[in-house]
Amino acid sequence: MTKLAPTKPAKRSAKPGRFALAPPKRRRGQETLDLFVAATEALLEERTFEQITVQEIALRAGRPIGSFYARFASKDALLPCLYARYDRDLESYVGKWFAGTDWPSLDLVEAVREVVRGLVSMYLERRWLLRAMALFARSRPEAIPEEVFARRGRVFDHAARALESHHRSIAHVDPAHAVRFGLFVVMSVAREKLLFGEAPHARVTPMTRAELERELARTLCGYLGAAPGSSPPRPGEPRPGPVPAER
C-alpha cells in the first residue's frame, strides 16, 4: 500500500507586503490597533471581509484613516491580527468547556455526541468571523503568526483527549490515530456546512443543526466502531477487536 507523504508545512518567511504590520511601540498604539481589530470583527457581523472598506473600519473605530495606514499596510494586514485574537479566545473557550464537562461519567458514544455538539456550537457562535479566518488560513497560511499553530494544536488536543480516554471501547487498530482522523473529518464537514453553506456542495445536502449533529456523531461513532450504550470493558473482559491492517 502506498502511503501518503507527510504534509510539509508552508514555508515560513517574512510576511508579504500587504500583510505587513507596524508593531505598536506604546500602550496607546496597542489600544488603537485593538480598536481597529474590534471594529473589523463587529463589521464582519454585517457583511463579508471583502465588502468592508478601510473607511468603514476607521469610522467604526473612531480613528482617522491615516492612523490605520500608519499601522497596517493594507486591509489584509488586519487578518493575522484577527486570527490571533480569535485563536486566543478559542483556546480559553474550549478549555473552559472541556473542564466543565464530567467526561469520565460518559461512555464513548455520549462523549462523541458531546464533542460534536461543542464543535458545532463553536462554528456557529461567530460564524461571520470564522468564515473570514478560514478563507485567510487556506489562502495565506504563511501569513499566520507562528504561535497560532501551537495554540491550535492545544485546542485540538482537548477534544482528542476526551475521546482517547475511551480507547478500550474503540474498535480500531490504532485508537489514538482513529480519534484524531475522525475529529478531522467531523470538523471538516462541520466547517464546510456551517461556514460555507451557500456553496453548491453544501446546498445540495440540506439539513438542520440537529440533523447535522446527529449525522456527524453517527459518522464518528461508526468510524471508531462504537455502538450506543457502549462503555469501557470491565477488568478481565476482552476489548473490541481491532480493524485488520491493510496489506
GUMILUM-652758 format. One record per residue (C-alpha): residue number from 1; residue in one letter; x, y, z. Coordinates in steps of 0.02 Angstrom, whole numbers, plus 50000, padded with zeros to 5 digits. Layout:
<rec n="NUM" res="A" X="X" Y="Y" Z="Z"/>
...
END
This chain:
<rec n="1" res="M" X="50000" Y="50000" Z="50000"/>
<rec n="2" res="T" X="50067" Y="50169" Z="49951"/>
<rec n="3" res="K" X="50072" Y="50288" Z="50097"/>
<rec n="4" res="L" X="50042" Y="50472" Z="50079"/>
<rec n="5" res="A" X="50194" Y="50579" Z="50111"/>
<rec n="6" res="P" X="50177" Y="50690" Z="50264"/>
<rec n="7" res="T" X="50111" Y="50862" Z="50225"/>
<rec n="8" res="K" X="50251" Y="50989" Z="50229"/>
<rec n="9" res="P" X="50214" Y="51150" Z="50323"/>
<rec n="10" res="A" X="50205" Y="51309" Z="50222"/>
<rec n="11" res="K" X="50373" Y="51394" Z="50208"/>
<rec n="12" res="R" X="50388" Y="51523" Z="50346"/>
<rec n="13" res="S" X="50456" Y="51684" Z="50278"/>
<rec n="14" res="A" X="50435" Y="51870" Z="50301"/>
<rec n="15" res="K" X="50254" Y="51918" Z="50286"/>
<rec n="16" res="P" X="50203" Y="51979" Z="50111"/>
<rec n="17" res="G" X="50193" Y="52167" Z="50093"/>
<rec n="18" res="R" X="50006" Y="52183" Z="50104"/>
<rec n="19" res="F" X="50008" Y="52087" Z="50270"/>
<rec n="20" res="A" X="50141" Y="52199" Z="50346"/>
<rec n="21" res="L" X="50102" Y="52268" Z="50519"/>
<rec n="22" res="A" X="50194" Y="52404" Z="50615"/>
<rec n="23" res="P" X="50207" Y="52337" Z="50794"/>
<rec n="24" res="P" X="50145" Y="52464" Z="50921"/>
<rec n="25" res="K" X="50284" Y="52542" Z="51024"/>
<rec n="26" res="R" X="50175" Y="52616" Z="51160"/>
<rec n="27" res="R" X="50020" Y="52567" Z="51255"/>
<rec n="28" res="R" X="49915" Y="52695" Z="51163"/>
<rec n="29" res="G" X="49971" Y="52621" Z="50997"/>
<rec n="30" res="Q" X="49915" Y="52448" Z="51053"/>
<rec n="31" res="E" X="49747" Y="52518" Z="51108"/>
<rec n="32" res="T" X="49723" Y="52598" Z="50936"/>
<rec n="33" res="L" X="49770" Y="52436" Z="50850"/>
<rec n="34" res="D" X="49645" Y="52342" Z="50958"/>
<rec n="35" res="L" X="49510" Y="52468" Z="50911"/>
<rec n="36" res="F" X="49537" Y="52433" Z="50726"/>
<rec n="37" res="V" X="49533" Y="52245" Z="50754"/>
<rec n="38" res="A" X="49374" Y="52254" Z="50861"/>
<rec n="39" res="A" X="49291" Y="52369" Z="50733"/>
<rec n="40" res="T" X="49328" Y="52246" Z="50594"/>
<rec n="41" res="E" X="49259" Y="52100" Z="50693"/>
<rec n="42" res="A" X="49099" Y="52198" Z="50727"/>
<rec n="43" res="L" X="49080" Y="52241" Z="50543"/>
<rec n="44" res="L" X="49100" Y="52057" Z="50498"/>
<rec n="45" res="E" X="48933" Y="52026" Z="50582"/>
<rec n="46" res="E" X="48853" Y="52132" Z="50446"/>
<rec n="47" res="R" X="48946" Y="52080" Z="50288"/>
<rec n="48" res="T" X="49097" Y="51988" Z="50222"/>
<rec n="49" res="F" X="49276" Y="52046" Z="50241"/>
<rec n="50" res="E" X="49285" Y="52079" Z="50054"/>
<rec n="51" res="Q" X="49140" Y="52201" Z="50065"/>
<rec n="52" res="I" X="49211" Y="52301" Z="50210"/>
<rec n="53" res="T" X="49313" Y="52457" Z="50171"/>
<rec n="54" res="V" X="49455" Y="52538" Z="50266"/>
<rec n="55" res="Q" X="49349" Y="52695" Z="50281"/>
<rec n="56" res="E" X="49213" Y="52595" Z="50370"/>
<rec n="57" res="I" X="49339" Y="52516" Z="50487"/>
<rec n="58" res="A" X="49414" Y="52684" Z="50533"/>
<rec n="59" res="L" X="49242" Y="52760" Z="50559"/>
<rec n="60" res="R" X="49185" Y="52617" Z="50671"/>
<rec n="61" res="A" X="49347" Y="52627" Z="50770"/>
<rec n="62" res="G" X="49334" Y="52816" Z="50788"/>
<rec n="63" res="R" X="49508" Y="52843" Z="50717"/>
<rec n="64" res="P" X="49570" Y="52933" Z="50560"/>
<rec n="65" res="I" X="49615" Y="52832" Z="50405"/>
<rec n="66" res="G" X="49794" Y="52894" Z="50418"/>
<rec n="67" res="S" X="49806" Y="52811" Z="50587"/>
<rec n="68" res="F" X="49752" Y="52647" Z="50507"/>
<rec n="69" res="Y" X="49885" Y="52653" Z="50371"/>
<rec n="70" res="A" X="50016" Y="52702" Z="50499"/>
<rec n="71" res="R" X="49992" Y="52527" Z="50571"/>
<rec n="72" res="F" X="49931" Y="52419" Z="50428"/>
<rec n="73" res="A" X="50000" Y="52406" Z="50252"/>
<rec n="74" res="S" X="49825" Y="52363" Z="50190"/>
<rec n="75" res="K" X="49657" Y="52299" Z="50248"/>
<rec n="76" res="D" X="49725" Y="52122" Z="50227"/>
<rec n="77" res="A" X="49856" Y="52157" Z="50361"/>
<rec n="78" res="L" X="49714" Y="52151" Z="50487"/>
<rec n="79" res="L" X="49686" Y="51966" Z="50453"/>
<rec n="80" res="P" X="49835" Y="51897" Z="50551"/>
<rec n="81" res="C" X="49783" Y="52006" Z="50700"/>
<rec n="82" res="L" X="49603" Y="51947" Z="50687"/>
<rec n="83" res="Y" X="49660" Y="51767" Z="50675"/>
<rec n="84" res="A" X="49775" Y="51779" Z="50826"/>
<rec n="85" res="R" X="49640" Y="51866" Z="50930"/>
<rec n="86" res="Y" X="49510" Y="51736" Z="50883"/>
<rec n="87" res="D" X="49631" Y="51595" Z="50919"/>
<rec n="88" res="R" X="49669" Y="51660" Z="51094"/>
<rec n="89" res="D" X="49483" Y="51671" Z="51132"/>
<rec n="90" res="L" X="49456" Y="51497" Z="51060"/>
<rec n="91" res="E" X="49586" Y="51416" Z="51172"/>
<rec n="92" res="S" X="49506" Y="51494" Z="51326"/>
<rec n="93" res="Y" X="49330" Y="51448" Z="51270"/>
<rec n="94" res="V" X="49372" Y="51267" Z="51231"/>
<rec n="95" res="G" X="49475" Y="51246" Z="51389"/>
<rec n="96" res="K" X="49330" Y="51303" Z="51499"/>
<rec n="97" res="W" X="49206" Y="51196" Z="51404"/>
<rec n="98" res="F" X="49307" Y="51036" Z="51423"/>
<rec n="99" res="A" X="49349" Y="51074" Z="51604"/>
<rec n="100" res="G" X="49164" Y="51096" Z="51641"/>
<rec n="101" res="T" X="49113" Y="50927" Z="51571"/>
<rec n="102" res="D" X="49118" Y="50768" Z="51676"/>
<rec n="103" res="W" X="49199" Y="50662" Z="51540"/>
<rec n="104" res="P" X="49233" Y="50507" Z="51649"/>
<rec n="105" res="S" X="49046" Y="50490" Z="51681"/>
<rec n="106" res="L" X="49011" Y="50473" Z="51494"/>
<rec n="107" res="D" X="49030" Y="50319" Z="51386"/>
<rec n="108" res="L" X="49111" Y="50334" Z="51215"/>
<rec n="109" res="V" X="48950" Y="50368" Z="51119"/>
<rec n="110" res="E" X="48897" Y="50502" Z="51243"/>
<rec n="111" res="A" X="49069" Y="50580" Z="51235"/>
<rec n="112" res="V" X="49063" Y="50584" Z="51045"/>
<rec n="113" res="R" X="48893" Y="50669" Z="51048"/>
<rec n="114" res="E" X="48955" Y="50799" Z="51172"/>
<rec n="115" res="V" X="49112" Y="50836" Z="51071"/>
<rec n="116" res="V" X="49011" Y="50854" Z="50910"/>
<rec n="117" res="R" X="48885" Y="50968" Z="50995"/>
<rec n="118" res="G" X="49025" Y="51078" Z="51059"/>
<rec n="119" res="L" X="49112" Y="51088" Z="50891"/>
<rec n="120" res="V" X="48952" Y="51137" Z="50802"/>
<rec n="121" res="S" X="48918" Y="51270" Z="50933"/>
<rec n="122" res="M" X="49094" Y="51336" Z="50911"/>
<rec n="123" res="Y" X="49072" Y="51358" Z="50723"/>
<rec n="124" res="L" X="48902" Y="51442" Z="50744"/>
<rec n="125" res="E" X="48947" Y="51561" Z="50885"/>
<rec n="126" res="R" X="49046" Y="51680" Z="50774"/>
<rec n="127" res="R" X="49012" Y="51611" Z="50601"/>
<rec n="128" res="W" X="49047" Y="51777" Z="50515"/>
<rec n="129" res="L" X="49221" Y="51789" Z="50590"/>
<rec n="130" res="L" X="49263" Y="51606" Z="50567"/>
<rec n="131" res="R" X="49220" Y="51613" Z="50383"/>
<rec n="132" res="A" X="49345" Y="51755" Z="50355"/>
<rec n="133" res="M" X="49476" Y="51664" Z="50458"/>
<rec n="134" res="A" X="49451" Y="51500" Z="50363"/>
<rec n="135" res="L" X="49471" Y="51585" Z="50195"/>
<rec n="136" res="F" X="49627" Y="51675" Z="50255"/>
<rec n="137" res="A" X="49705" Y="51518" Z="50329"/>
<rec n="138" res="R" X="49679" Y="51423" Z="50167"/>
<rec n="139" res="S" X="49745" Y="51556" Z="50050"/>
<rec n="140" res="R" X="49890" Y="51630" Z="50152"/>
<rec n="141" res="P" X="49947" Y="51509" Z="50288"/>
<rec n="142" res="E" X="50121" Y="51586" Z="50284"/>
<rec n="143" res="A" X="50049" Y="51750" Z="50350"/>
<rec n="144" res="I" X="49975" Y="51671" Z="50507"/>
<rec n="145" res="P" X="50077" Y="51707" Z="50666"/>
<rec n="146" res="E" X="50184" Y="51558" Z="50716"/>
<rec n="147" res="E" X="50112" Y="51547" Z="50892"/>
<rec n="148" res="V" X="49939" Y="51514" Z="50820"/>
<rec n="149" res="F" X="49990" Y="51341" Z="50761"/>
<rec n="150" res="A" X="50043" Y="51287" Z="50936"/>
<rec n="151" res="R" X="49882" Y="51355" Z="51012"/>
<rec n="152" res="R" X="49775" Y="51268" Z="50882"/>
<rec n="153" res="G" X="49862" Y="51105" Z="50923"/>
<rec n="154" res="R" X="49819" Y="51127" Z="51107"/>
<rec n="155" res="V" X="49637" Y="51161" Z="51063"/>
<rec n="156" res="F" X="49628" Y="51003" Z="50957"/>
<rec n="157" res="D" X="49710" Y="50904" Z="51097"/>
<rec n="158" res="H" X="49564" Y="50943" Z="51215"/>
<rec n="159" res="A" X="49441" Y="50852" Z="51102"/>
<rec n="160" res="A" X="49562" Y="50713" Z="51062"/>
<rec n="161" res="R" X="49598" Y="50675" Z="51246"/>
<rec n="162" res="A" X="49413" Y="50672" Z="51287"/>
<rec n="163" res="L" X="49387" Y="50530" Z="51163"/>
<rec n="164" res="E" X="49555" Y="50443" Z="51183"/>
<rec n="165" res="S" X="49511" Y="50413" Z="51366"/>
<rec n="166" res="H" X="49386" Y="50285" Z="51298"/>
<rec n="167" res="H" X="49518" Y="50195" Z="51195"/>
<rec n="168" res="R" X="49464" Y="50025" Z="51262"/>
<rec n="169" res="S" X="49295" Y="50048" Z="51178"/>
<rec n="170" res="I" X="49368" Y="50097" Z="51009"/>
<rec n="171" res="A" X="49372" Y="49954" Z="50884"/>
<rec n="172" res="H" X="49521" Y="50014" Z="50783"/>
<rec n="173" res="V" X="49699" Y="49950" Z="50773"/>
<rec n="174" res="D" X="49762" Y="50123" Z="50823"/>
<rec n="175" res="P" X="49634" Y="50212" Z="50935"/>
<rec n="176" res="A" X="49734" Y="50374" Z="50953"/>
<rec n="177" res="H" X="49755" Y="50391" Z="50765"/>
<rec n="178" res="A" X="49572" Y="50348" Z="50737"/>
<rec n="179" res="V" X="49515" Y="50483" Z="50858"/>
<rec n="180" res="R" X="49620" Y="50617" Z="50776"/>
<rec n="181" res="F" X="49573" Y="50570" Z="50599"/>
<rec n="182" res="G" X="49390" Y="50555" Z="50648"/>
<rec n="183" res="L" X="49392" Y="50727" Z="50728"/>
<rec n="184" res="F" X="49474" Y="50799" Z="50572"/>
<rec n="185" res="V" X="49333" Y="50727" Z="50466"/>
<rec n="186" res="V" X="49197" Y="50793" Z="50582"/>
<rec n="187" res="M" X="49274" Y="50966" Z="50593"/>
<rec n="188" res="S" X="49298" Y="50975" Z="50405"/>
<rec n="189" res="V" X="49117" Y="50932" Z="50368"/>
<rec n="190" res="A" X="49052" Y="51050" Z="50503"/>
<rec n="191" res="R" X="49160" Y="51191" Z="50439"/>
<rec n="192" res="E" X="49104" Y="51169" Z="50258"/>
<rec n="193" res="K" X="48920" Y="51154" Z="50304"/>
<rec n="194" res="L" X="48911" Y="51293" Z="50433"/>
<rec n="195" res="L" X="49035" Y="51420" Z="50364"/>
<rec n="196" res="F" X="49010" Y="51392" Z="50179"/>
<rec n="197" res="G" X="48831" Y="51332" Z="50174"/>
<rec n="198" res="E" X="48793" Y="51439" Z="50022"/>
<rec n="199" res="A" X="48918" Y="51342" Z="49915"/>
<rec n="200" res="P" X="48844" Y="51215" Z="49792"/>
<rec n="201" res="H" X="48914" Y="51060" Z="49877"/>
<rec n="202" res="A" X="48839" Y="51113" Z="50044"/>
<rec n="203" res="R" X="48672" Y="51172" Z="49974"/>
<rec n="204" res="V" X="48635" Y="51004" Z="49891"/>
<rec n="205" res="T" X="48638" Y="50923" Z="50064"/>
<rec n="206" res="P" X="48511" Y="51024" Z="50164"/>
<rec n="207" res="M" X="48492" Y="50982" Z="50348"/>
<rec n="208" res="T" X="48451" Y="51065" Z="50513"/>
<rec n="209" res="R" X="48577" Y="51090" Z="50652"/>
<rec n="210" res="A" X="48503" Y="50943" Z="50748"/>
<rec n="211" res="E" X="48517" Y="50832" Z="50594"/>
<rec n="212" res="L" X="48696" Y="50886" Z="50565"/>
<rec n="213" res="E" X="48746" Y="50849" Z="50744"/>
<rec n="214" res="R" X="48660" Y="50679" Z="50738"/>
<rec n="215" res="E" X="48740" Y="50626" Z="50574"/>
<rec n="216" res="L" X="48914" Y="50687" Z="50623"/>
<rec n="217" res="A" X="48903" Y="50591" Z="50788"/>
<rec n="218" res="R" X="48842" Y="50438" Z="50695"/>
<rec n="219" res="T" X="48984" Y="50453" Z="50570"/>
<rec n="220" res="L" X="49117" Y="50468" Z="50705"/>
<rec n="221" res="C" X="49043" Y="50327" Z="50809"/>
<rec n="222" res="G" X="49036" Y="50215" Z="50656"/>
<rec n="223" res="Y" X="49218" Y="50251" Z="50612"/>
<rec n="224" res="L" X="49276" Y="50220" Z="50790"/>
<rec n="225" res="G" X="49173" Y="50061" Z="50800"/>
<rec n="226" res="A" X="49066" Y="50124" Z="50944"/>
<rec n="227" res="A" X="48886" Y="50073" Z="50974"/>
<rec n="228" res="P" X="48750" Y="50162" Z="51075"/>
<rec n="229" res="G" X="48771" Y="50122" Z="51259"/>
<rec n="230" res="S" X="48950" Y="50061" Z="51237"/>
<rec n="231" res="S" X="49066" Y="50082" Z="51384"/>
<rec n="232" res="P" X="49242" Y="50026" Z="51429"/>
<rec n="233" res="P" X="49254" Y="49838" Z="51465"/>
<rec n="234" res="R" X="49271" Y="49787" Z="51645"/>
<rec n="235" res="P" X="49439" Y="49718" Z="51703"/>
<rec n="236" res="G" X="49464" Y="49546" Z="51625"/>
<rec n="237" res="E" X="49338" Y="49574" Z="51485"/>
<rec n="238" res="P" X="49406" Y="49574" Z="51306"/>
<rec n="239" res="R" X="49408" Y="49740" Z="51214"/>
<rec n="240" res="P" X="49327" Y="49754" Z="51043"/>
<rec n="241" res="G" X="49430" Y="49675" Z="50904"/>
<rec n="242" res="P" X="49541" Y="49790" Z="50801"/>
<rec n="243" res="V" X="49509" Y="49828" Z="50620"/>
<rec n="244" res="P" X="49628" Y="49719" Z="50517"/>
<rec n="245" res="A" X="49775" Y="49817" Z="50448"/>
<rec n="246" res="E" X="49780" Y="49840" Z="50261"/>
<rec n="247" res="R" X="49909" Y="49739" Z="50165"/>
END
